[in-house]
Amino acid sequence: MKKVFRIMLTTVMMVAFSVAVIAQEKNVQTPTKRQRVSREQMAEMQAKHISRQLALDDATSQKFIETYCAYQKEVWALRPHKKGMRQNRSEMTDADAEKAIKEQFDHSQKVLSLRQEYYKKYNTFLSAKQIQRVYDLEKQAMNRLAKRGSMNQRNKRNGGGRPNARRPNNPNKDRQKGDRPNRPKLQN
């Protein structure tokens, strides 16, 4: 009787466990590759982050997120990303270089006009200090993305792996945990 009870208990537990595992597998998507975030999603995440940093109330936060996302969409619309359109600067003629510089000036002027337009919109529900903080946080985010992009480029050139994996002449490389590095003693 004890043996039958043990077998039945084991069977019930196995069935319950397998049902739980099957239920979890249906709910969880297993991405084969790291999924990329769209521009719109990235802008919204950044707007939410900035909103949290500014400690805005719900209504102001919602206005800010909508305005910020609209601003980002307009910036993207100014000049679509064109791969393969950049020429190597050493191969440019003077006319090509002059044209590229004038296009950069034109683009910068459009972005400046857009920033001024959205400053007026932000000014209706944010203070000048908050707007300045928005610009600072936006710049920090852009610097992080640029840094991440340069690290990714470096990793691609080096064949992947950790960015700091190849540190030449690292005196602490062979050090054990708890070992102190050799430092000269200070004399009084």
PLY file of the C-alpha trace (Angstrom):
ply
format ascii 1.0
element vertex 188
property float x
property float y
property float z
element edge 187
property int vertex1
property int vertex2
end_header
0.00 0.00 0.00
2.82 2.38 0.85
4.52 1.61 -2.46
1.32 2.28 -4.46
0.80 5.58 -2.64
4.39 6.65 -3.39
4.00 5.78 -7.11
0.70 7.67 -7.35
2.18 10.70 -5.58
5.19 10.68 -7.91
2.91 10.42 -10.97
0.70 13.31 -9.80
3.75 15.48 -9.13
5.23 14.72 -12.56
1.96 15.58 -14.31
1.61 18.82 -12.33
5.21 19.78 -13.07
4.90 19.07 -16.80
1.65 21.09 -17.04
3.38 24.04 -15.35
6.33 23.81 -17.72
4.08 23.65 -20.80
2.10 26.67 -19.57
5.30 28.67 -19.10
6.60 27.72 -22.55
3.42 29.04 -24.18
3.68 32.39 -22.37
7.40 32.97 -22.87
8.73 33.86 -26.28
12.23 32.62 -26.77
13.97 35.17 -28.97
16.59 33.64 -31.20
18.33 36.98 -31.66
18.48 40.04 -29.52
15.47 42.04 -30.62
16.06 45.62 -31.70
14.02 48.46 -30.33
12.35 50.71 -32.90
13.09 54.43 -33.03
9.64 55.23 -31.72
10.03 52.84 -28.79
13.47 54.26 -28.03
12.12 57.84 -28.08
9.27 56.88 -25.76
11.62 55.09 -23.35
13.93 58.10 -23.34
11.00 60.48 -22.75
9.79 58.36 -19.84
13.29 58.29 -18.37
13.60 62.07 -18.64
10.13 62.48 -17.15
11.11 60.34 -14.15
14.35 62.29 -13.72
12.38 65.55 -13.69
9.84 64.06 -11.22
6.90 65.33 -13.28
3.31 64.72 -12.23
1.23 62.34 -14.37
-0.49 64.99 -16.51
2.73 66.92 -17.22
4.59 63.69 -17.82
2.05 62.60 -20.42
2.26 65.99 -22.19
6.05 65.81 -22.14
6.19 62.27 -23.54
3.82 63.14 -26.39
5.68 66.36 -27.22
9.11 64.72 -27.00
8.09 61.83 -29.27
6.60 64.27 -31.80
9.85 66.27 -31.71
11.93 63.14 -32.33
9.75 62.14 -35.28
10.19 65.57 -36.85
13.97 65.41 -36.37
14.06 62.00 -38.07
11.94 63.33 -40.93
14.42 66.14 -41.65
16.98 63.86 -43.18
16.37 60.17 -43.61
19.34 57.94 -42.94
20.95 57.12 -46.29
23.46 54.31 -46.16
26.19 54.37 -48.76
25.75 58.09 -49.50
28.81 59.16 -47.53
31.96 59.50 -49.53
35.41 59.02 -48.17
36.62 62.55 -47.41
40.00 61.92 -48.95
38.30 61.00 -52.23
36.06 64.11 -52.33
36.60 66.87 -54.81
36.42 70.48 -53.65
32.94 70.78 -55.18
31.75 67.63 -53.34
33.18 68.90 -50.04
31.55 72.31 -50.49
28.21 70.67 -51.28
28.47 68.41 -48.21
29.31 71.35 -45.95
26.38 73.39 -47.24
24.05 70.40 -46.72
25.32 70.11 -43.14
24.68 73.83 -42.56
21.19 73.50 -43.99
20.42 70.46 -41.83
21.80 72.15 -38.71
19.65 75.22 -39.38
16.52 73.04 -39.74
17.29 71.24 -36.49
17.89 74.56 -34.71
14.56 75.91 -35.96
12.83 72.76 -34.78
14.48 72.98 -31.35
13.33 76.60 -31.02
9.78 75.62 -32.01
9.68 72.82 -29.44
11.24 75.06 -26.78
8.14 77.22 -27.09
5.94 74.13 -26.71
7.89 72.85 -23.69
7.74 76.33 -22.16
3.95 76.04 -21.84
4.20 73.23 -19.26
7.86 73.11 -18.10
10.06 75.71 -16.40
13.26 76.95 -18.04
15.34 74.93 -15.55
13.38 71.78 -16.41
13.85 72.39 -20.13
17.59 72.83 -19.59
17.62 69.55 -17.65
15.77 67.87 -20.56
18.50 69.02 -22.94
21.24 67.83 -20.56
19.65 64.40 -20.13
19.10 64.09 -23.87
22.77 64.90 -24.49
23.87 62.32 -21.90
21.72 59.68 -23.60
23.18 60.53 -27.00
26.72 60.30 -25.59
25.92 56.87 -24.09
24.56 55.65 -27.42
27.58 57.01 -29.27
29.91 55.34 -26.78
28.02 52.05 -27.10
28.18 52.35 -30.90
31.93 52.97 -30.86
32.41 50.00 -28.52
30.36 47.82 -30.87
32.49 48.96 -33.81
35.67 48.22 -31.83
34.34 44.76 -30.93
33.54 44.01 -34.55
37.07 44.99 -35.58
38.59 42.89 -32.77
36.45 39.88 -33.52
33.92 40.24 -30.70
34.33 39.39 -27.09
34.59 41.67 -24.13
35.91 45.15 -24.91
38.49 45.04 -22.10
39.51 41.42 -22.62
42.85 42.32 -24.21
44.59 44.62 -21.80
48.28 44.59 -22.58
50.81 44.68 -19.77
48.31 44.42 -16.95
50.42 44.01 -13.80
47.43 42.83 -11.77
46.43 40.11 -14.23
47.98 37.23 -12.30
47.12 38.60 -8.89
45.02 36.42 -6.60
42.07 37.74 -4.64
43.33 39.33 -1.46
46.85 39.92 -2.82
48.04 43.47 -2.55
49.85 45.06 -5.46
53.49 45.90 -4.97
53.58 49.52 -3.96
56.57 51.44 -2.74
56.45 52.21 0.95
56.32 55.83 1.89
59.06 57.08 4.12
58.41 59.65 6.82
0 1
1 2
2 3
3 4
4 5
5 6
6 7
7 8
8 9
9 10
10 11
11 12
12 13
13 14
14 15
15 16
16 17
17 18
18 19
19 20
20 21
21 22
22 23
23 24
24 25
25 26
26 27
27 28
28 29
29 30
30 31
31 32
32 33
33 34
34 35
35 36
36 37
37 38
38 39
39 40
40 41
41 42
42 43
43 44
44 45
45 46
46 47
47 48
48 49
49 50
50 51
51 52
52 53
53 54
54 55
55 56
56 57
57 58
58 59
59 60
60 61
61 62
62 63
63 64
64 65
65 66
66 67
67 68
68 69
69 70
70 71
71 72
72 73
73 74
74 75
75 76
76 77
77 78
78 79
79 80
80 81
81 82
82 83
83 84
84 85
85 86
86 87
87 88
88 89
89 90
90 91
91 92
92 93
93 94
94 95
95 96
96 97
97 98
98 99
99 100
100 101
101 102
102 103
103 104
104 105
105 106
106 107
107 108
108 109
109 110
110 111
111 112
112 113
113 114
114 115
115 116
116 117
117 118
118 119
119 120
120 121
121 122
122 123
123 124
124 125
125 126
126 127
127 128
128 129
129 130
130 131
131 132
132 133
133 134
134 135
135 136
136 137
137 138
138 139
139 140
140 141
141 142
142 143
143 144
144 145
145 146
146 147
147 148
148 149
149 150
150 151
151 152
152 153
153 154
154 155
155 156
156 157
157 158
158 159
159 160
160 161
161 162
162 163
163 164
164 165
165 166
166 167
167 168
168 169
169 170
170 171
171 172
172 173
173 174
174 175
175 176
176 177
177 178
178 179
179 180
180 181
181 182
182 183
183 184
184 185
185 186
186 187
